Amino acid sequence: MDVWKMALDILRATSRLATAVLGVLLLTATFSLVPANPALATVAGSNGKIVFVSSRDGNDEIYVMNADGTGQTRLTTDAATDSEPTWSPDGSGIVFTRGTFSASEIWTMKADGSSQVRFTYDTAWDASPAWSPDGRRIAFSSNRGGNFDIWTLNTDGPALSQLTNNPADEFEPAWSPDGTRIAFSSNRNSTVDIFTMNADGTGEVRLTNNVINDSAPSWSPNGSQIAFLSDRDFDNEIYVMNADGTGQTRLTNHPTFDQDPAWSPDGTRIAFATVAAGNFEIDTMDPSGSGLKNLTNNAARDTQPDWQRIPPIPPVGKIAFFSTRDGNSEIYLYAMDVNGTSQTRLTTNVSEDRTPSWSPDGSRIAFKSDRDGNYEIYVMNADGTSQARLTTDVSEDGQPSWSPDGSRIAFKSSRDGNFEIYVMNADGTGQTRLTNNSAADVYPFWSPDGNRIAFSSSRDGNYEIYVMNADGTGQTSLTNNE
């Protein structure tokens, strides 16, 4: 029996008794939650595989299949209930819940089901995991405080943050594609409605307001729309609305239940679970509700789909460089044709723009510029538009280097008296010093897995190559030459 799913169904059907019924059911059945779908990265990717939950082998386990329904493969094999799978932003991992009669916890695994790692250890129910677009946090719902609230945990450590705190139940968090907002479901107004809040828990906004229940929000890849589940027509159907709650439109119209909407990474399809021949199967449809296609067909229950995002491939054969051909250093872009054609100027100002660095997905370029009086780090789109300043310091910042997932930028700075290696989020926040010595540390470069940073340092009298962990610990010399 699927306890959380049952509880949510009762929440949607019996608004005034929802909280009491939820508490009883969580003590009497095994666990499985209607999933919250993770917000996808700001830069759209291509459609990968679909992960889902199936009871076809006698117990709820996690499966994966191709986008056309072929290649259905089991990923988990456990006596407990495995459910609520959602992909990591780069498509390399899956976060999910594993539960028994007494509790459920948050786990992660690689895309092939290997390297399963438990993230939470608590006697409460931890559920509804959703990976942040930068891959650094997981939002989830937990009743560790007595009722279900939205929490986040860091993927690189045990740090927990509680985002909501009220007597109602909050569940099904879903990140906006840019990582600034979280949509979630709440029964704080007797019925279940959809809300959004800032990523730190502030600025809550109610999006739906109906006498019947709305839940299971899923952001479109461009962040402009939210697909959701509603029983306002006395039958669970998939709806879509604008990100501000306007334009609520019904997409499905079936005599049976539809649930678990999940956008494809390219925004052209929505996967969902629907009752066919007496049990749930996975279907897809166009964002208009047309073009239905069935993906699974068996006597068991297939639910909770989530679509893998394949990150875009960086542009091939293009090089960013700076040139003084127009009287001062500006950044140019040219295609690596044999004849060196298609040279295009990207920046135009009287100051110097230097050291361009591509983002991993090829959509942006970080660079240093002294256009504001001293060298600072800037970022722009690959076509030169939307130039924005990331650092503001009276000293020199330069040599930007993107992390492999595009979420952070390492750079050098002299703000503390000599050049040291720093790191910041891709939007310029969270600037943190990694090295601290009287010598010069320069030229940071990330390892392909994002766990290490190589750099050059003169701390031993001449410049040598060093490596350190991404948090600045474990600094080790690799070369030792006179």
Secondary structure as UniProt FT lines:
FT   HELIX           3..13
FT   HELIX           15..17
FT   HELIX           18..25
FT   TURN            26..28
FT   STRAND          46..54
FT   TURN            56..57
FT   STRAND          61..65
FT   TURN            67..68
FT   STRAND          73..74
FT   STRAND          81..87
FT   TURN            89..90
FT   STRAND          93..99
FT   STRAND          104..110
FT   TURN            111..112
FT   STRAND          117..118
FT   STRAND          125..131
FT   TURN            133..134
FT   STRAND          137..142
FT   TURN            144..145
FT   STRAND          149..154
FT   TURN            155..156
FT   STRAND          160..162
FT   STRAND          170..175
FT   TURN            177..178
FT   STRAND          181..186
FT   TURN            188..189
FT   STRAND          193..198
FT   TURN            199..200
FT   STRAND          205..206
FT   STRAND          214..219
FT   TURN            221..222
FT   STRAND          225..230
FT   TURN            232..233
FT   STRAND          237..242
FT   TURN            243..244
FT   STRAND          249..250
FT   STRAND          258..263
FT   TURN            265..266
FT   STRAND          270..276
FT   TURN            277..278
FT   STRAND          279..285
FT   TURN            287..288
FT   STRAND          293..294
FT   STRAND          302..310
FT   TURN            316..317
FT   STRAND          318..323
FT   TURN            325..326
FT   STRAND          330..335
FT   TURN            338..339
FT   STRAND          344..345
FT   STRAND          353..358
FT   TURN            360..361
FT   STRAND          364..369
FT   TURN            371..372
FT   STRAND          376..381
FT   TURN            382..383
FT   STRAND          388..389
FT   STRAND          397..402
FT   TURN            404..405
FT   STRAND          408..413
FT   TURN            415..416
FT   STRAND          420..425
FT   TURN            426..427
FT   STRAND          432..433
FT   STRAND          441..446
FT   TURN            448..449
FT   STRAND          452..457
FT   TURN            459..460
FT   STRAND          464..469
FT   TURN            470..471
FT   STRAND          476..477
//
